[in-house]
């Protein structure tokens, strides 16, 4: 079953979805640079119709942490 | 496919988002993959000196984006900001000399810093005025540099909207100020500038008549029945014609392809008062009942241009489709159903972008420029008027205990405007301040932009009863060009005179940094005497009249 958050990250980072999991972070995904981070924020906000604060953005240092931050906002993915 | 470019990006802020966006926009315009080199942010002065070093590789095109609020610490500080803008202009000049590729530089948008909040009631007189002066300063400086392509970032931001284009989070997290949407606009505009370098611009606009140049059908409605003039929708047609005429003035051909009786069409062009386009404006007429494809082919042949240089405008989707199928190289535009959008149909298409102006274009531009210059010459301020407009107030005084710290600081850090560059410790300065045979002079400056504080220092010492030696004379470069140096030297003479001295003596000791003051004494009435410069206290150059100068001497 496809994971919408993983798909989103794969789409923005232009990598294969199967290469990503909740442990994926800027440390182990080469394409995840500061520019990609900006695009990720825009993509997440658009897809889940939400606004992220700088605090939340700074917390999202892995896909798992992004998932947790979204969950805190009541967005279950 | 056009070949891809190697593109350098630099900015007073982070410009990385462009690598992805511009790469995509350019490949959509038919370029092979471009590669990007990004300079570290806000190092534009260094970029000028060593573009390849900062970018890390050789590039074909260099794009520089900048904002006033990034290059100067306080954009509300007019003097400083202007200086910083001048510095950037100099850096671009240096860059032009050091870089062989195409340089594209933006103009600065209205600052986004809180002091420039447009809702402040005093903004029209403060922020807006300052900004306009910056923009003008920049424009004047940059247009003199040969071969710089400008990008209207300010206009783009105005058009898209400041509040919706800024992303404060992006600024604080990544030092990039704009939303993704605005980056897309920047990228689209830049891709147009880049592709204008290589893709042939269109040369002729081919226009249908009925429901394209006017509303209605001339063959059925007659001269009195067609819609063209002051009322909508007639006004929209008239405005569209006006834009066509504007394109003609840029050097494009206009041609007509209409299925009509020739006499009917000529009657409109010749007799209808509201027609903006006249018969003379049209370079080729194809008014008959043959197909539009035949007409376009005939126009291209007669004007001796390729069909790929044609833009075709028609209100009939069937005609458009037929042309698109048989002459795919022709750019086809359908008259919009909402006629309010007709006048802007040909705007912002990029179809008429020309990279290099022809000699003819340049001639016309030159003539327009000459005219503008003539007009502005009469309104241009003289240097005196400029100073007057600054409402400059200069206070020159014998330094007291409270000034010692700042005076010592200036003595030890002023490099450029410093005639002898003698450094002194705070204790030495303090001793001088109480010495009877020494005038320790400070200079305070303010103008309508604010206070610059203590920015000038002179140490003048009695050598004999008659001769006083200017041991040190220095000024902060922030206050250059205001007549402050002349005021200071003149008041030194006055102070020496009050001590019954008759002659001023000065010396220029050359360093690597103080060429600025090489001719200072000569320019102020001093004559050379060996290693020194001498001047009678009554012969020193007069202080500028438009400056309000005060001299305070210790009792």
Contacts between the chains, C-beta under 8 A, distances in Angstrom:
chain1	res1	chain2	res2	distance
A	33	B	16	7.9
A	34	B	14	7.8
A	34	B	16	6.9
A	34	B	174	5.3
A	35	B	16	4.3
A	35	B	17	5.9
A	35	B	19	7.0
A	35	B	20	6.8
A	35	B	174	7.9
A	37	B	173	7.8
A	37	B	174	7.3
A	38	B	17	6.4
A	38	B	170	6.1
A	38	B	174	5.9
A	38	B	176	6.9
A	38	B	180	7.2
A	39	B	17	7.9
A	39	B	20	7.4
A	39	B	180	7.1
A	41	B	169	7.7
A	42	B	179	7.9
A	42	B	180	4.5
A	52	B	169	7.7
A	53	B	169	7.5
A	54	B	169	4.9
A	54	B	172	6.0
A	54	B	173	5.9
A	57	B	169	6.6
A	57	B	173	6.2
A	58	B	173	7.2
